[in-house]
Amino acid sequence: MNCSRFETLLSEYVDGTLDARVRAALEVHLQTCSACSMLVQEVQSVRSQLADFPPIEPSEELIEAIIEKTSGRFHVRSIWAEVIAPTLRPFLTQRFAFATLIMFVFLLLVGNVIGPDFSAFSFSDFRPSALVEQADRFSSQVQKKWGQIRNTESRLVGEVWRLKEDLYGRLDYHLINMLVRSYQHSIEEQGARKEVKGEKKK
């Protein structure tokens, strides 16, 4: 009995399904081979640990998949499982739901500011001609609000430019005054120096 032959019969030896003669030969080999003895101990330890786990029942999906792959039976899948569910799965997340809620609130606020008053609608307002009229009215309201925004923007830009020019004008005024004062001070110093030199000559 060698180690290769022993490893071939190891599973049956641990299960206890070998006949007495082969089992006796394996046990004689175990007495002289420490490597095979350690291998038997490891296998028995793993099996004892696996025995502590509860049995797991396979799911119906797994059974159907095995039957379909092995028997060739065609399994009809629903459109929801094949198309709709995989398409909607990326959107069914907490982040997407939060972003959708924020967008919905924003649209409500915009609708309350520039949108039509839906509470005043009646069934006659949903006629094609009425819908076209309401769309035109809503478009004119949007254009009016946009014009007001542009006018406000123009006024703000003009005010900024006016403040900028005023600031530059004040800076120029102060710079000119500083230059004039510096020039006058230099002239006064030159005059004082000439007077001092004249007194020294006398």
C-alpha positions in Angstrom: 0.0 0.0 0.0 1.5 3.4 -1.0 0.3 7.0 -0.4 -1.2 7.4 -3.8 -3.4 4.3 -3.5 -4.3 5.4 0.1 -5.5 8.8 -1.1 -7.7 7.1 -3.7 -9.4 5.0 -1.1 -9.5 7.8 1.6 -13.1 8.8 1.1 -14.4 5.3 1.4 -12.1 4.6 4.4 -13.6 7.6 6.3 -17.1 6.6 5.3 -16.5 3.0 6.5 -17.6 1.4 3.2 -14.4 -0.7 2.6 -14.2 -4.4 3.1 -12.2 -5.7 6.1 -9.2 -6.8 4.1 -8.6 -3.4 2.3 -9.4 -1.5 5.5 -6.8 -3.6 7.4 -4.2 -2.8 4.7 -4.9 0.9 5.0 -4.6 0.9 8.8 -1.2 -0.9 8.5 -0.1 1.9 6.1 -1.4 4.6 8.6 0.8 3.1 11.3 3.9 3.7 9.2 3.0 7.0 7.3 2.6 10.1 9.3 1.5 12.2 6.3 -1.5 10.0 5.5 -2.3 9.9 9.3 -2.5 13.7 9.4 -4.6 13.7 6.2 -7.1 11.3 7.7 -7.3 13.5 10.8 -7.9 16.6 8.8 -10.6 15.0 6.7 -12.4 13.6 9.8 -12.2 17.1 11.4 -13.7 18.8 8.4 -16.5 16.2 8.2 -17.3 16.6 11.9 -17.5 20.4 11.4 -19.7 20.1 8.4 -22.0 17.7 10.3 -22.8 20.6 12.7 -24.3 22.7 9.9 -28.1 22.5 9.4 -29.3 21.0 6.2 -30.0 23.5 3.4 -33.1 23.1 1.2 -32.5 24.2 -2.4 -34.7 26.9 -3.7 -37.3 26.4 -6.4 -35.4 28.6 -8.8 -32.3 26.5 -8.4 -34.3 23.3 -9.0 -35.9 24.8 -12.1 -32.5 25.9 -13.4 -31.0 22.5 -12.9 -33.9 20.7 -14.6 -33.8 23.2 -17.5 -30.0 22.7 -18.0 -30.0 19.0 -17.6 -33.3 17.9 -19.3 -33.5 20.5 -22.0 -37.1 21.5 -21.0 -37.9 25.0 -22.1 -39.0 27.2 -19.2 -41.2 30.1 -20.1 -40.1 33.3 -18.3 -42.3 36.3 -17.7 -41.7 39.7 -19.3 -41.4 41.2 -15.8 -38.5 38.9 -14.9 -36.7 39.2 -18.2 -37.2 42.9 -19.2 -39.0 45.1 -16.7 -37.4 44.1 -13.4 -33.7 44.3 -14.7 -34.6 47.7 -16.3 -36.1 49.1 -13.1 -33.6 47.6 -10.7 -30.9 50.4 -11.0 -33.6 53.1 -10.3 -35.0 51.3 -7.2 -32.3 52.7 -4.9 -32.4 55.1 -2.0 -30.3 57.7 -3.8 -32.5 57.8 -6.9 -35.7 58.0 -4.8 -34.2 61.0 -2.8 -33.2 62.7 -6.1 -36.7 62.1 -7.5 -38.3 63.6 -4.4 -36.1 66.7 -4.6 -36.9 67.2 -8.3 -40.7 66.7 -7.6 -40.6 69.4 -4.9 -38.6 71.7 -7.1 -41.2 71.3 -10.0 -44.0 72.0 -7.5 -42.3 75.2 -6.4 -41.7 76.3 -9.9 -45.3 75.4 -10.9 -46.6 77.5 -8.0 -44.5 80.5 -9.0 -45.0 80.6 -12.7 -47.4 77.8 -13.5 -51.1 77.8 -14.0 -53.7 77.4 -11.2 -54.8 73.8 -11.6 -57.4 74.1 -8.9 -59.5 76.4 -11.1 -59.6 73.8 -14.0 -62.9 72.2 -15.0 -63.6 69.4 -17.5 -64.2 71.9 -20.3 -60.6 73.1 -19.8 -59.3 69.8 -21.1 -60.6 70.3 -24.6 -57.9 70.5 -27.4 -58.7 74.1 -28.0 -58.6 74.9 -24.3 -55.4 73.0 -23.8 -53.8 75.0 -26.7 -55.0 78.2 -25.2 -53.7 77.3 -21.7 -50.3 76.3 -23.3 -50.1 79.7 -25.0 -51.0 81.4 -21.8 -48.4 79.4 -19.9 -45.8 80.2 -22.5 -46.5 83.9 -22.3 -46.2 83.8 -18.5 -42.9 82.0 -18.8 -41.7 84.6 -21.4 -42.9 87.4 -19.1 -41.0 86.0 -16.1 -38.0 85.5 -18.2 -38.1 89.1 -19.4 -38.4 90.3 -15.9 -35.3 88.1 -14.9 -33.4 89.6 -17.9 -34.4 93.1 -16.9 -33.3 92.5 -13.3 -30.0 91.1 -14.6 -29.5 94.1 -16.8 -30.1 96.5 -13.9 -27.8 94.6 -11.7 -25.1 94.6 -14.3 -25.5 98.3 -14.9 -25.4 99.0 -11.2 -22.2 96.9 -10.9 -20.6 98.8 -13.7 -21.6 102.2 -12.2 -20.1 101.2 -8.8 -17.0 100.0 -10.6 -16.6 103.3 -12.5 -17.4 105.3 -9.3 -14.7 103.3 -7.5 -12.2 103.8 -10.2 -13.0 107.6 -10.3 -12.4 107.9 -6.6 -9.2 106.0 -6.9 -8.1 108.2 -9.7 -9.0 111.4 -7.7 -7.0 110.2 -4.7 -4.0 109.2 -6.8 -4.0 112.6 -8.5 -4.2 114.4 -5.2 -1.3 112.2 -3.9 0.8 113.1 -7.0 0.0 116.8 -6.7 0.9 116.8 -3.0 4.1 114.9 -3.6 5.0 117.4 -6.4 4.3 120.4 -4.2 6.3 118.8 -1.3 9.3 118.2 -3.6 9.1 121.8 -4.8 9.0 123.1 -1.3 12.0 120.9 -0.3 14.0 122.2 -3.3 13.2 125.8 -2.3 14.2 125.2 1.2 17.5 123.7 0.1 18.2 126.7 -2.1 17.5 129.0 0.8 19.9 127.0 3.0 22.6 127.1 0.4 22.2 130.9 -0.1 22.5 131.5 3.6 25.7 129.4 3.8 27.2 131.5 0.9 26.5 134.7 2.8 
